[in-house]
Amino acid sequence: MTTTWWPDDIRSTVRVEPDGTGGALVVLAGEIDQDCASELRAVLVSALSAYPEGLVLDLADVTFCDCACLNVLLRTRLEAGADRVHRVPRFSVRNVSPRVSRLLELTGTLAYFPNGSGPGSAPG
């Protein structure tokens, strides 16, 4: 298990855990905003490279998410694509917090992040 804290911001954390199937669970917590967007992007890109089966993001403990981080999630989702053999997304979410859900609703992006779908995820 790998845990990363944003260097200058103890308001948020990210934890990357292998799921045993070649993918990983990425758990985000706290305030995910423009101050940590570039760090989040770096962690997600690195995790996608390290885990070829893809990533499942757990967003249950995210208390705030702004459009800068939503952009990171959208970009990473697009770049992750789908597994060519199983034809499932290599990037999905589960356990979306009410705050993140509201942001997705307001921005019209909820359909891009179906809660609980994807490899290794379970409805939350």
Summary of the structure (lengths in Angstrom):
residues: 124
radius of gyration: 13.1
end to end distance: 21.2
largest distance: 40.2
contacts: 390
relative contact order: 0.17
helix: 33%
strand: 32%
